Amino acid sequence: MPSSAGPSIDTITEGGRVTQVGEGQEAEESAPPVMTFGAPTAGEILAERYELVEHINNDSAGRLVWRGVDVVLRRPVAVVLRYPGGDSATEMLQAAVAASRVIHPNLVGVYDAIDEDDRAYVVREWVDGHSLRELVAGGPLDPARATAVGNAVASALAAVHATGMVHGNVHPGTVMISDDGRVVLADARTDGADSQDSDVRAVGGVLYFALTGHWPHAEVPLHGATAGHGRASIPDAVRDAAGLLAAPRQVRAGVPAYLDDLTMDLLDPAVAPPPSDVLAAELARLDVPADDHYLDSPGPLRFAADTDEEPSPLAAAGGRKVAIGIAGLLAVALVGLLIGISALGDDKSPDTNPVAAPSSNAPADGGEATPAAAAVRKLAVQDVRIVDPDSKVRDELGGADKVVDGDPDKSWGTHTYTTADFGKRKKGMGVWLDLGAPHNIKTVQVNLSARGTSAVLYAGSTTHPATSNGDKQLLADYQRTQIGQPFEGSQTGTTMNFDGFQPDQKYQYLLVWITQLPSNDRGYQIDVEEITVQGS
């Protein structure tokens, strides 16, 4: 039986499977219950679109969680209802609107947010799987799996933080692991009580919980301070005789020293937390298949340094010891292994604000220094044109330069079609980019005018004439090299971020290929506002 993207305290069991749904925003233990007079019934259709199929439970904030179906797109959804709507639902709706602006494979998609005054509801992605809390109830995770979970959560936070927003609700109840292994973070909140630093420290809490089965509650002293938000339903953290938080290695055997160190550093208020993208890069460096036996290697995972050692990029956050040689390794990791992080809506120039830069590339043995990897930056596009292989008229080719001019108010757009698949007259249309020379690429960000677009990113090594036949040859050649996963029209948001580039390869030619258009009041059409390529 499927479950929505987020767990709850209450469960329903059917056929041996346990369904946990949407713990969502935390509620204080003293919070009054939410009134639910006039609660919906199975079969009711909300907003003439969302059919309620089964009431799963009420989450910790008193909201009703239903499994539903979008009768227009014929897909399962989770519907979270709050009674009444209006002012009491403002925070829930604001959080949903903010979350809908960020697309990332480790974030639960938010589809809709509606206030009907007497009730309000949020429609979001339905995820088949279990919460981290449910998984760990059967025993702590092995270090490799805990690292993978931490990497996914940090990557999701980096995407959120790149927009200037805060998630504010990271804990084992909002971390979901789907049946196909995807890790997703759900239920952001916008009450202003949290910061990006507290989000990052919460990753330490997630790692601690995954490794030990305990959550470092706010009530637990940690080097003389508190350690984060309380989760009364999760077992209290383990403490030593002095009342301080016990390290994961003190709780269970088999935790590598460097993973233990990182977890404790993230929870220690005396150690400044690194930015979420830097943390994600370091966890990505270690997020490798368990059969590769990476845990047998003493590779460092600390984000601090002694004064007599060369610091790594993580050392800029302050704190403790880092093993010699981390700077050169992490420099490569920051370029090659950072996955899914994007600067959505950030008004800072990527040219002057790289994700991270190595502070040293000195070898431990005093030998020849390893060249440091170049900082990630916005790459200049030397040429751009529209690829339209199935058009005889070819009257949609003008204005391609507007997608790389740095001005989102200027855009290139398709004509308006009668169906989402270009009136079935063509396979699609695309924007071709020439970077002028081969580059290592981290991500390609595509800003669109509306939700509901389907697109895929291809790469190629050849050019073709700007004719119908040339476009057909170009598409056929480039389709052999797909970058990352395609974005489907069912996914929310107006920004697409393509990663999946090979760190040891360089790319010069790219093709953003659009296969499905979103609808508007006239038909089906999309404007491409800006395409940004980041790399080195």
C-alpha positions as CSV (number, residue, x, y, z in Angstrom):
1,M,0.0,0.0,0.0
2,P,1.5,3.3,-1.0
3,S,2.4,6.1,1.4
4,S,2.7,9.8,0.9
5,A,5.9,11.7,1.1
6,G,6.3,12.0,4.8
7,P,5.6,9.9,7.9
8,S,3.2,10.2,10.8
9,I,2.9,8.9,14.3
10,D,-0.2,6.9,13.4
11,T,-0.1,4.0,11.0
12,I,-2.4,1.9,9.0
13,T,-1.5,-1.7,8.2
14,E,-2.8,-3.6,5.2
15,G,-1.5,-6.8,3.7
16,G,1.6,-6.7,5.9
17,R,2.7,-3.2,4.8
18,V,2.8,-0.2,7.1
19,T,1.7,3.1,5.7
20,Q,3.0,6.2,7.4
21,V,2.0,9.5,6.0
22,G,2.9,13.1,6.4
23,E,4.1,14.1,9.8
24,G,4.6,17.4,8.3
25,Q,5.0,20.6,10.3
26,E,5.6,19.9,14.0
27,A,3.0,20.8,16.5
28,E,3.8,21.7,20.1
29,E,2.5,19.1,22.6
30,S,0.4,21.8,24.2
31,A,-1.2,22.9,20.9
32,P,-5.0,22.6,20.8
33,P,-6.5,20.1,18.4
34,V,-7.6,21.4,15.0
35,M,-11.4,21.4,14.5
36,T,-12.5,19.2,11.6
37,F,-16.3,19.8,11.4
38,G,-17.5,19.1,7.9
39,A,-14.5,16.8,7.1
40,P,-14.6,15.3,3.6
41,T,-15.5,11.8,2.7
42,A,-14.1,9.3,0.3
43,G,-15.1,10.0,-3.3
44,E,-15.4,13.8,-2.8
45,I,-13.6,15.8,-5.5
46,L,-11.8,19.0,-4.4
47,A,-11.4,21.9,-6.8
48,E,-13.1,19.8,-9.5
49,R,-9.9,17.9,-9.8
50,Y,-8.6,16.0,-6.7
51,E,-10.7,13.0,-5.8
52,L,-10.2,11.8,-2.2
53,V,-9.7,8.0,-2.0
54,E,-8.7,7.1,1.5
55,H,-8.2,9.0,4.8
56,I,-4.7,7.9,6.0
57,N,-4.4,9.8,9.3
58,N,-4.1,13.2,11.0
59,D,-0.6,14.5,11.2
60,S,1.1,16.0,14.2
61,A,-0.3,19.5,13.5
62,G,-3.9,18.1,13.3
63,R,-4.1,18.3,9.6
64,L,-6.0,15.5,7.7
65,V,-3.9,13.5,5.3
66,W,-5.6,11.7,2.4
67,R,-4.5,9.6,-0.5
68,G,-6.1,11.0,-3.6
69,V,-6.1,11.0,-7.4
70,D,-5.7,13.9,-9.8
71,V,-8.6,13.1,-12.1
72,V,-7.2,15.4,-14.8
73,L,-3.6,14.0,-15.0
74,R,-4.7,10.5,-13.6
75,R,-1.9,10.3,-11.1
76,P,-1.9,9.6,-7.3
77,V,-1.5,12.5,-5.0
78,A,-1.4,13.2,-1.3
79,V,-3.9,15.8,0.0
80,V,-3.2,17.6,3.3
81,L,-6.3,19.4,4.6
82,R,-6.6,21.9,7.4
83,Y,-9.8,23.2,9.0
84,P,-10.5,26.1,9.0
85,G,-8.6,27.8,6.2
86,G,-8.0,31.6,6.1
87,D,-5.5,33.0,8.6
88,S,-5.0,29.7,10.4
89,A,-3.7,28.1,7.2
90,T,-1.5,30.9,6.0
91,E,1.8,29.4,7.1
92,M,0.9,26.0,5.5
93,L,0.0,27.6,2.2
94,Q,3.0,29.9,2.1
95,A,5.3,27.0,2.8
96,A,3.7,25.0,-0.1
97,V,4.0,27.9,-2.5
98,A,7.6,28.4,-1.6
99,A,8.4,24.7,-2.0
100,S,6.7,24.5,-5.4
101,R,9.3,26.9,-6.8
102,V,12.2,24.4,-6.3
103,I,12.5,21.2,-8.4
104,H,15.0,18.7,-7.1
105,P,15.0,14.9,-7.1
106,N,15.4,14.8,-3.4
107,L,12.4,17.1,-2.7
108,V,8.8,16.1,-2.6
109,G,6.9,17.9,-5.4
110,V,4.2,20.3,-4.4
111,Y,1.4,20.5,-7.0
112,D,-1.2,22.8,-5.6
113,A,-2.3,25.0,-2.6
114,I,-5.9,26.1,-2.2
115,D,-7.7,28.1,0.4
116,E,-11.5,27.8,0.5
117,D,-11.8,29.8,3.7
118,D,-13.6,27.1,5.7
119,R,-10.8,24.7,4.8
120,A,-7.4,24.8,3.0
121,Y,-5.4,22.0,1.5
122,V,-2.1,21.3,-0.2
123,V,-1.7,18.7,-3.0
124,R,1.6,17.1,-3.3
125,E,3.5,14.2,-4.7
126,W,2.5,10.7,-3.4
127,V,5.7,8.7,-2.6
128,D,5.5,4.9,-2.2
129,G,7.9,4.1,0.6
130,H,8.7,4.6,4.3
131,S,10.0,7.3,6.5
132,L,13.5,7.3,7.9
133,R,12.0,7.0,11.3
134,E,10.1,3.8,10.3
135,L,13.2,2.3,8.7
136,V,15.4,2.9,11.7
137,A,12.7,1.5,14.0
138,G,14.0,-1.9,12.8
139,G,17.5,-1.0,13.7
140,P,20.1,1.7,12.8
141,L,21.3,1.9,9.2
142,D,24.8,0.8,8.1
143,P,27.2,3.7,7.7
144,A,27.1,3.5,3.9
145,R,23.4,3.8,3.8
146,A,23.3,6.5,6.4
147,T,25.8,8.5,4.4
148,A,23.7,8.2,1.3
149,V,20.6,9.5,3.2
150,G,22.6,12.4,4.6
151,N,23.9,13.2,1.1
152,A,20.4,13.3,-0.3
153,V,19.1,15.5,2.5
154,A,22.0,17.9,2.2
155,S,21.6,18.1,-1.6
156,A,17.9,18.9,-1.2
157,L,18.7,21.6,1.3
158,A,21.3,23.1,-1.0
159,A,18.7,23.5,-3.7
160,V,16.4,25.2,-1.2
161,H,19.1,27.4,0.3
162,A,20.2,28.5,-3.2
163,T,16.8,30.4,-3.5
164,G,17.4,32.1,-0.2
165,M,14.7,30.0,1.6
166,V,14.9,27.8,4.6
167,H,13.3,24.3,5.0
168,G,13.0,24.5,8.8
169,N,11.5,21.0,9.3
170,V,14.3,18.5,8.8
171,H,13.9,15.4,11.0
172,P,13.4,11.6,10.5
173,G,9.7,12.2,10.1
174,T,10.1,14.3,7.0
175,V,12.8,12.2,5.3
176,M,11.2,9.5,3.1
177,I,12.9,6.6,1.3
178,S,10.8,5.4,-1.6
179,D,10.5,1.8,-2.6
180,D,12.9,2.4,-5.5
181,G,15.5,3.9,-3.2
182,R,14.9,7.6,-3.8
183,V,15.4,9.7,-0.7
184,V,13.1,12.8,-0.5
185,L,12.6,15.6,2.0
186,A,9.0,16.8,2.6
187,D,7.0,19.4,4.4
188,A,9.0,22.6,4.5
189,R,7.7,25.4,6.8
190,T,8.1,29.2,6.7
191,D,7.4,30.4,10.2
192,G,10.8,32.2,10.5
193,A,12.0,30.2,13.5
194,D,14.8,28.5,11.7
195,S,17.9,29.4,9.6
196,Q,20.0,27.8,6.9
197,D,22.5,27.0,9.6
198,S,19.9,25.1,11.7
199,D,18.9,23.2,8.5
200,V,22.5,22.1,8.1
201,R,22.8,21.1,11.8
202,A,19.6,19.1,11.3
203,V,21.5,17.0,8.8
204,G,23.8,16.1,11.7
205,G,20.7,15.0,13.6
206,V,19.5,12.9,10.7
207,L,23.0,11.2,10.5
208,Y,23.0,10.7,14.3
209,F,19.5,9.1,14.1
210,A,20.3,6.9,11.2
211,L,23.4,5.6,12.9
212,T,22.1,5.2,16.4
213,G,18.3,5.2,16.3
214,H,18.2,8.3,18.6
215,W,17.4,12.0,18.0
216,P,19.5,14.7,19.7
217,H,16.6,16.6,21.2
218,A,16.8,20.3,22.1
219,E,16.5,19.3,25.8
220,V,19.8,17.3,25.6
221,P,22.9,19.3,26.5
222,L,25.6,19.4,23.9
223,H,28.8,21.0,25.0
224,G,26.8,23.4,27.1
225,A,24.1,24.3,24.5
226,T,21.1,22.8,22.8
227,A,21.2,20.5,19.8
228,G,18.2,21.3,17.7
229,H,14.5,20.8,17.7
230,G,12.8,18.3,19.9
231,R,11.0,15.3,18.5
232,A,9.0,13.9,21.4
233,S,8.0,10.8,19.5
234,I,11.6,9.8,18.7
235,P,13.8,8.1,21.3
236,D,16.0,10.6,23.2
237,A,19.6,10.9,22.4
238,V,22.2,8.8,24.3
239,R,24.2,10.8,26.8
240,D,27.3,10.0,28.8
241,A,27.7,10.2,32.6
242,A,28.4,13.9,32.4
243,G,25.1,14.5,30.5
244,L,26.8,15.3,27.2
245,L,25.7,13.7,23.9
246,A,27.4,10.4,23.3
247,A,29.1,10.1,19.9
248,P,27.7,7.5,17.5
249,R,30.8,5.3,18.0
250,Q,30.0,5.2,21.7
251,V,26.5,4.0,21.0
252,R,27.2,1.3,18.4
253,A,30.2,-0.4,16.9
254,G,31.3,-0.1,13.2
255,V,30.8,3.7,12.7
256,P,33.9,5.1,10.9
257,A,35.8,7.7,12.9
258,Y,35.4,10.4,10.2
259,L,31.6,9.9,9.9
260,D,31.4,10.0,13.6
261,D,33.4,13.2,13.7
262,L,31.3,14.9,11.0
263,T,28.1,14.1,12.8
264,M,29.3,15.5,16.1
265,D,30.8,18.6,14.4
266,L,27.4,19.3,12.8
267,L,25.7,19.1,16.2
268,D,28.4,21.1,18.0
269,P,27.5,24.8,18.4
270,A,31.2,25.5,19.0
271,V,31.9,24.5,15.3
272,A,30.5,26.6,12.6
273,P,28.5,24.5,10.1
274,P,29.5,24.5,6.5
275,P,27.2,25.7,3.7
276,S,24.8,23.0,2.6
277,D,26.3,22.8,-0.8
278,V,29.8,22.2,0.6
279,L,28.4,19.6,3.0
280,A,26.6,17.9,0.1
281,A,29.8,17.8,-1.9
282,E,31.7,16.1,0.9
283,L,29.0,13.5,1.5
284,A,28.7,12.9,-2.2
285,R,32.4,12.1,-2.2
286,L,31.7,9.2,0.2
287,D,28.3,8.2,-1.2
288,V,29.5,5.2,-3.2
289,P,28.1,1.7,-3.4
290,A,28.6,-0.3,-0.2
291,D,30.4,-3.1,-2.1
292,D,33.1,-0.6,-3.0
293,H,34.2,-0.9,0.7
294,Y,34.8,2.8,1.0
295,L,34.5,2.5,4.7
296,D,37.7,0.5,4.8
297,S,39.5,3.7,3.7
298,P,40.5,6.3,6.3
299,G,39.4,9.2,4.0
300,P,38.7,12.3,6.1
301,L,35.3,13.8,6.5
302,R,35.9,16.7,8.8
303,F,35.2,20.3,8.0
304,A,37.7,21.9,10.3
305,A,41.5,22.1,10.7
306,D,44.3,22.6,13.2
307,T,46.3,25.7,12.7
308,D,49.4,23.8,11.7
309,E,47.7,21.9,8.8
310,E,46.5,23.1,5.4
311,P,42.7,23.8,5.5
312,S,40.2,22.3,3.1
313,P,37.1,24.2,1.8
314,L,35.2,22.7,4.7
315,A,37.8,24.1,7.1
316,A,36.6,27.6,6.3
317,A,33.7,26.8,8.5
318,G,36.0,26.5,11.5
319,G,36.6,23.8,14.1
320,R,38.7,20.7,14.4
321,K,41.3,18.5,12.8
322,V,41.2,17.5,9.1
323,A,43.5,14.9,7.7
324,I,46.4,16.0,5.4
325,G,45.5,16.0,1.8
326,I,41.8,16.6,2.1
327,A,42.0,19.9,0.2
328,G,43.1,18.3,-3.1
329,L,40.6,15.6,-2.9
330,L,37.7,17.9,-2.0
331,A,38.6,20.3,-4.8
332,V,37.9,17.5,-7.3
333,A,34.8,16.4,-5.4
334,L,33.3,19.9,-5.5
335,V,33.5,20.0,-9.3
336,G,32.8,16.4,-10.1
337,L,30.5,15.0,-7.5
338,L,28.2,17.8,-6.4
339,I,24.8,16.6,-7.6
340,G,21.5,18.4,-7.9
341,I,22.5,21.7,-6.3
342,S,21.3,24.8,-8.2
343,A,21.0,28.5,-7.6
344,L,17.3,28.9,-8.3
345,G,16.3,32.5,-8.1
346,D,19.6,33.6,-6.6
347,D,20.4,37.2,-7.4
348,K,24.1,36.8,-6.8
349,S,26.2,36.4,-9.9
350,P,27.7,32.9,-10.2
351,D,30.7,34.5,-11.7
352,T,31.7,36.1,-8.4
353,N,30.2,33.6,-6.0
354,P,31.5,30.1,-6.8
355,V,30.0,27.2,-4.9
356,A,33.3,26.4,-3.2
357,A,37.0,26.8,-3.9
358,P,39.9,24.8,-2.5
359,S,42.1,26.7,-0.1
360,S,45.1,24.4,-0.5
361,N,46.4,21.8,-2.9
362,A,49.7,21.0,-1.0
363,P,50.5,17.3,-0.8
364,A,51.2,15.7,2.5
365,D,54.7,14.4,1.6
366,G,56.0,17.7,0.4
367,G,56.1,16.6,-3.3
368,E,54.8,18.3,-6.3
369,A,51.5,20.0,-5.7
370,T,48.3,18.7,-7.4
371,P,46.7,21.4,-9.4
372,A,43.5,22.6,-7.7
373,A,40.3,22.3,-9.6
374,A,38.8,25.5,-11.0
375,A,36.0,27.2,-9.1
376,V,32.5,26.6,-10.4
377,R,31.2,29.6,-12.3
378,K,28.7,30.7,-14.9
379,L,30.0,29.8,-18.4
380,A,29.6,32.1,-21.3
381,V,27.5,30.9,-24.3
382,Q,29.2,31.7,-27.6
383,D,26.3,30.8,-29.9
384,V,22.6,29.8,-29.5
385,R,19.9,28.8,-31.9
386,I,16.5,27.1,-32.1
387,V,16.4,23.5,-33.3
388,D,13.1,22.7,-35.1
389,P,13.5,19.7,-37.3
390,D,9.9,19.0,-38.1
391,S,8.8,22.5,-39.2
392,K,8.5,23.4,-42.9
393,V,7.7,27.0,-42.2
394,R,10.5,27.5,-39.5
395,D,9.0,30.7,-38.2
396,E,9.8,30.1,-34.5
397,L,13.6,30.5,-34.8
398,G,13.9,34.2,-33.9
399,G,15.0,35.5,-30.5
400,A,17.1,32.6,-29.4
401,D,19.7,35.0,-28.0
402,K,17.2,36.2,-25.4
403,V,17.6,32.9,-23.4
404,V,21.3,33.7,-22.6
405,D,21.2,37.5,-22.2
406,G,20.9,37.4,-18.4
407,D,17.6,39.2,-18.5
408,P,14.6,36.9,-17.5
409,D,12.2,39.5,-18.7
410,K,13.3,38.8,-22.2
411,S,12.6,35.3,-23.6
412,W,12.1,33.1,-26.6
413,G,8.8,31.4,-26.9
414,T,7.0,28.8,-29.0
415,H,3.9,29.4,-30.9
416,T,0.6,28.3,-29.3
417,Y,-0.4,24.8,-30.2
418,T,-3.7,22.9,-29.9
419,T,-2.2,20.0,-27.9
420,A,0.6,19.6,-25.5
421,D,2.7,17.5,-27.9
422,F,3.0,20.3,-30.5
423,G,-0.3,19.4,-32.2
424,K,1.2,16.0,-33.0
425,R,3.0,17.8,-35.9
426,K,6.5,17.5,-34.4
427,K,8.5,15.5,-32.0
428,G,9.5,18.7,-30.1
429,M,11.7,21.8,-30.3
430,G,15.0,22.7,-28.7
431,V,17.5,25.3,-27.8
432,W,21.1,24.5,-28.9
433,L,24.0,26.0,-27.1
434,D,27.7,26.4,-28.1
435,L,30.1,27.1,-25.2
436,G,32.9,28.0,-27.6
437,A,35.2,25.4,-26.1
438,P,35.0,22.2,-24.1
439,H,34.3,22.7,-20.3
440,N,33.6,20.6,-17.2
441,I,30.0,21.2,-16.5
442,K,28.2,21.0,-13.2
443,T,24.6,21.9,-14.0
444,V,22.4,23.5,-16.6
445,Q,19.5,25.6,-15.2
446,V,16.5,26.3,-17.4
447,N,14.0,29.0,-16.3
448,L,10.5,28.8,-17.9
449,S,7.4,30.9,-17.9
450,A,5.0,28.2,-16.7
451,R,4.8,24.8,-15.0
452,G,4.1,21.6,-16.8
453,T,6.8,21.5,-19.4
454,S,8.6,18.2,-20.3
455,A,12.2,18.5,-21.4
456,V,15.4,16.5,-21.6
457,L,19.1,17.7,-21.9
458,Y,21.4,16.2,-24.6
459,A,25.1,16.8,-25.3
460,G,26.9,16.4,-28.6
461,S,30.3,16.8,-30.2
462,T,29.4,18.0,-33.7
463,T,27.6,20.9,-35.3
464,H,25.1,20.8,-38.2
465,P,23.7,23.4,-40.6
466,A,20.7,25.4,-39.3
467,T,18.3,23.8,-41.8
468,S,15.5,21.2,-41.3
469,N,17.8,18.4,-42.4
470,G,20.6,19.7,-40.3
471,D,18.4,19.9,-37.3
472,K,17.3,16.3,-37.8
473,Q,20.9,15.1,-38.0
474,L,21.8,17.2,-34.9
475,L,18.9,15.7,-32.9
476,A,19.7,12.1,-33.9
477,D,23.4,12.6,-33.0
478,Y,22.7,14.3,-29.6
479,Q,20.1,11.8,-28.5
480,R,22.9,9.3,-28.0
481,T,24.2,11.3,-25.0
482,Q,21.5,12.2,-22.5
483,I,22.5,14.2,-19.4
484,G,20.7,13.1,-16.2
485,Q,17.0,12.5,-16.0
486,P,14.3,14.1,-18.1
487,F,11.8,16.5,-16.5
488,E,8.2,15.3,-17.0
489,G,5.2,17.7,-17.4
490,S,3.8,16.4,-14.1
491,Q,6.7,17.8,-12.1
492,T,6.1,21.2,-10.5
493,G,8.0,24.5,-10.7
494,T,9.3,26.7,-13.5
495,T,13.0,26.0,-13.1
496,M,14.7,22.8,-14.4
497,N,18.1,21.8,-13.2
498,F,20.0,19.2,-15.2
499,D,23.0,17.5,-13.7
500,G,24.5,14.1,-14.2
501,F,27.5,15.4,-16.2
502,Q,30.6,13.1,-16.1
503,P,33.3,14.8,-14.0
504,D,36.1,13.4,-16.3
505,Q,34.5,14.6,-19.5
506,K,34.2,18.0,-21.1
507,Y,31.3,19.4,-23.1
508,Q,30.9,22.1,-25.6
509,Y,27.5,21.6,-27.4
510,L,24.2,21.1,-25.5
511,L,20.6,20.8,-26.6
512,V,17.7,21.5,-24.3
513,W,14.9,19.5,-26.0
514,I,11.3,20.3,-25.2
515,T,8.8,17.5,-25.8
516,Q,5.6,18.7,-24.0
517,L,4.1,22.1,-23.6
518,P,2.0,23.4,-20.6
519,S,-1.5,24.7,-21.1
520,N,-2.8,28.3,-20.8
521,D,-6.1,30.0,-21.6
522,R,-5.3,29.9,-25.4
523,G,-3.8,26.5,-25.8
524,Y,-0.3,25.1,-25.2
525,Q,2.8,27.3,-25.2
526,I,6.0,28.0,-23.3
527,D,8.6,30.8,-23.0
528,V,12.2,29.9,-22.2
529,E,13.3,32.9,-20.1
530,E,16.9,32.0,-19.3
531,I,19.4,29.1,-19.6
532,T,22.4,29.2,-17.3
533,V,25.4,26.8,-17.6
534,Q,27.7,26.4,-14.6
535,G,31.0,24.7,-14.7
536,S,34.7,25.3,-15.0
